[in-house]
Amino acid sequence: MEEKGQDSIHADYSLIISLIEPNTKVLDLGCGDGSLLKRLIEEKKVKGKGIEIDQNRIIECMHKGLSVIQGNIDEGLADFSDNEIDYVILHQTLQSVQKPDYVIKEMLRIGKNAIVSFPNFAYWRIRLYLLLKGKMPKSEMLPFEWYNTPNIHLLTVKDFFEYCEKRDIKISKSVYTRKGKIIQSDLKKFFADIYAEEVLFVIHK
């Protein structure tokens, strides 16, 4: 199966890094092998921690000298107090958690800002794939079959805007990308929903 290309991943990381102020406290949820966290510490001098559920990835993080907690973010972030963190990151993970609403609520409880990114299920190529083939779409961003995908809560740009509006969550920045490149920042929702392959939001209460 295809996986997201390394160039796109590195472009995602660079975008996230550009949004974070130096010397701040950062928590990376589902931090994987710690590549993003390591870059943030090196490039922005942040005080960073990660949370990861996979033991093998935690070992990789430890080899990088990173501070990582083993945990399931669906169970909450009880180890952290209110407004303890400057930036809480949830990169390409929202669609695969069991309790996305609860996870976002916890992010906004402990974080002054939350950075959330996810693949946009309303991207025009996905719409066309579903229309012409009548099957669950596959793409570079969504490379899995319906029966083995980790993505259980797929959503669109419009869905996320409506979600934030209902919960009085403020969106301070929205960035839309395709193949790792920014299309336009703060594009109108209608066009973003069609042309953005991946989206990133900075949110706060």
C-alpha positions in Angstrom: 0.0 0.0 0.0 1.1 3.6 -0.6 2.0 5.8 2.3 2.2 9.5 2.4 5.5 10.6 0.7 8.4 11.8 2.8 8.5 15.1 1.0 4.9 15.8 2.0 5.5 14.8 5.6 8.5 17.1 5.8 6.5 20.0 4.3 3.8 19.4 6.9 6.4 19.5 9.7 7.9 22.7 8.3 4.5 24.3 8.2 3.7 23.3 11.8 7.2 24.5 13.0 6.6 27.9 11.3 3.4 28.4 13.4 5.0 27.8 16.8 6.7 30.5 18.8 10.3 29.9 20.1 10.9 28.9 23.7 7.3 27.7 24.3 5.9 24.5 25.8 4.7 22.0 23.2 2.9 18.6 23.5 2.8 16.4 20.4 0.0 13.9 20.6 0.6 10.7 18.7 4.2 11.8 18.2 5.3 8.7 16.3 9.0 8.4 16.0 9.5 11.9 17.4 10.8 13.5 14.2 8.6 16.6 14.5 9.2 17.0 18.2 13.0 16.7 17.6 12.9 19.4 14.9 10.8 21.7 17.2 13.3 21.4 20.0 16.3 22.0 17.7 14.8 24.8 15.6 12.5 26.6 18.0 14.1 25.7 21.3 10.8 24.5 22.7 10.3 22.6 25.9 8.7 19.6 24.2 7.0 16.3 25.2 5.2 13.6 23.3 2.5 11.1 23.9 2.6 7.8 21.9 0.9 4.5 22.3 3.2 2.3 20.1 6.1 0.9 22.2 8.5 0.6 19.2 8.0 4.2 18.3 8.6 5.2 21.9 11.9 3.4 21.8 12.8 5.4 18.6 11.9 8.6 20.5 14.1 7.6 23.4 17.0 7.0 21.1 16.5 10.6 19.9 16.7 11.8 23.5 13.1 12.9 23.6 10.7 13.0 26.6 7.7 10.8 25.7 4.9 9.3 27.7 3.2 6.1 26.7 -0.5 6.6 26.6 -3.8 6.5 24.7 -5.0 10.0 24.0 -8.6 8.7 23.8 -8.4 8.2 27.5 -7.7 11.9 28.1 -4.8 14.0 29.3 -5.3 13.8 33.1 -1.5 14.2 33.8 -1.7 17.8 32.5 -3.3 20.8 34.2 -5.4 23.5 32.6 -3.5 25.9 30.2 -0.2 24.1 31.0 0.9 23.9 27.4 1.4 26.7 24.9 0.8 24.5 21.8 -0.8 21.0 21.7 -0.3 19.3 18.3 -2.5 16.6 16.8 -1.0 16.0 13.3 -2.8 13.6 11.0 -4.4 11.7 13.9 -7.8 13.3 14.5 -9.5 11.0 12.0 -8.1 7.8 13.6 -8.9 8.4 17.3 -11.9 6.8 18.9 -13.2 9.9 20.6 -12.3 13.0 18.5 -14.7 15.3 20.3 -13.2 14.4 23.7 -9.6 14.6 22.5 -10.1 18.1 21.1 -11.8 19.1 24.4 -8.8 17.9 26.3 -6.4 19.6 24.0 -8.2 22.9 24.5 -8.3 22.4 28.3 -4.6 21.9 28.7 -3.4 24.0 25.8 -3.5 27.7 25.1 -3.5 26.8 21.4 -4.2 23.6 19.5 -2.9 22.7 16.1 -5.0 20.1 14.3 -4.4 18.7 10.8 -6.3 16.0 8.8 -7.0 14.9 5.3 -10.0 16.6 3.7 -12.5 14.0 2.6 -14.3 16.5 0.4 -11.2 17.0 -1.8 -12.4 17.0 -5.5 -10.4 13.9 -6.5 -12.0 11.9 -3.6 -15.4 13.1 -4.7 -14.7 12.1 -8.3 -13.3 8.7 -7.3 -16.4 7.9 -5.3 -18.7 9.1 -8.1 -16.9 7.2 -10.9 -15.9 4.0 -9.1 -18.5 3.8 -6.4 -15.9 2.6 -3.9 -14.3 4.1 -0.8 -11.6 6.4 -2.2 -7.9 5.8 -2.0 -5.2 8.5 -2.4 -1.8 9.4 -1.2 -3.4 10.9 1.9 -5.9 8.0 2.3 -4.1 4.9 1.0 -5.9 2.2 2.9 -8.6 -0.3 2.0 -12.0 0.2 3.8 -11.4 -3.0 5.9 -7.9 -2.1 7.2 -8.0 1.7 7.5 -7.1 3.4 10.8 -9.2 6.3 9.7 -12.6 5.9 11.4 -13.8 9.5 11.6 -13.2 11.0 8.2 -14.3 14.6 7.9 -14.2 17.7 5.7 -13.3 21.4 6.0 -17.0 22.3 6.3 -17.5 19.7 9.0 -14.7 21.1 11.1 -15.9 24.7 10.7 -19.4 23.6 11.8 -17.9 21.6 14.7 -16.0 24.7 16.0 -19.0 27.0 15.6 -21.3 24.7 17.6 -18.7 24.5 20.5 -17.7 28.1 20.4 -14.1 27.2 19.4 -12.1 30.0 17.8 -10.1 29.3 14.7 -7.1 31.7 14.6 -5.6 30.3 11.5 -6.5 27.9 8.7 -4.1 26.6 6.1 -4.9 24.5 3.1 -2.4 22.3 1.2 -2.2 19.9 -1.7 0.7 17.5 -2.2 2.5 19.2 0.7 2.3 22.7 -0.8 0.2 25.6 0.5 -2.7 26.4 -1.8 -3.7 29.5 0.1 -4.0 30.5 3.7 -7.5 31.4 4.9 -9.2 30.4 1.6 -13.0 30.6 1.7 -14.6 27.5 3.1 -16.4 26.5 -0.1 -13.3 26.5 -2.3 -11.1 25.0 0.5 -13.5 22.1 0.9 -13.1 21.3 -2.8 -9.4 22.1 -3.6 -7.6 21.3 -0.3 -6.2 17.8 0.1 -5.0 18.4 3.6 -6.0 21.1 6.1 -4.5 22.6 9.2 -6.2 24.7 11.9 -4.9 26.6 14.8 -7.7 26.8 17.4 -8.3 28.0 20.9 -11.2 28.7 23.3 
